[in-house]
Amino acid sequence: MDREMANFRSGRKGIFLTNTRHAYNGIKNINHELIWNNCGTFFHQWHPGKSFSVRFHNVLLIIDKKKENLDSGKIYSTGGLEQFDSREVRVAEGLWDSAFQAVGNKPAAVSLENSLFGRETYFGNLTHRSASDQTMSDAYDALIFQGPLEKLRLSASIDWIYTDEFKKEMERRYKMTYTEQETKEQLKALEVSSLQELINKQCVARPEKPRLAGLSIGPVEEWKAKKN
């Protein structure tokens, strides 16, 4: 334990960020100006050489465009995904999957600098705003492959962490975040009659499930058909 904790006493500190949209190094918009709404870009630009962005191989979230005729008075979630037309796809129509498959689907780490992986056109949740000449190496420094997408799982969730005090706090924040009408719509959608029932329905244990469950992302070798 002393060895593992030594760096905490050495005066050297670091920040570990998770979540894809916080981790881009330097994606630029259609005017070739940096898109600054993520922490990774701030670190990469202000402290060059001191930050490192890693992508875990997975499906890609693609945002195509903002939906039309949105209700300007509606309060949307923090992520705001419901405001956009989006889909999930394989990277490069499955070309990355095929490459890892060709070497036995063994776990691997790949530097994106000066590599075919890094030269792949950038796709991700800023695609609708980014310049067309952006590449994956503009967004990330490296790629980690854990295994084929078909074997990846979404983690199970547990229910014992949801104490009565936690649920009361959720109820308080719900009333601050959503209007009365929005709450009524959510109650109707979940087929419950009260906010307490809604929260109880959300705070339940769920088993793990395949990452691709319910997704239609195309075959691994879709890129071959596009190439031909």
Secondary structure, DSSP 8 states (H G I E B T S, - for coil): -HHHHHHHHTT-------SGGG--S--BBTTS-B--SSHHHHHHHHSTTS---EEE---EEEEEEE-SS--TT----SS-GGGEEEEEE-GGGGHHHHHHHHTTS--EEEE-TTSTTTTSB--STTTTTB-TT-BHHHH-SEEEE-S-GGG-EE--B-STT--HHHHHHHHHHHHHHS-HHHHHHHHHHTT-SSHHHHHHHHS--B--EETTTT-----TTHHHHHH-
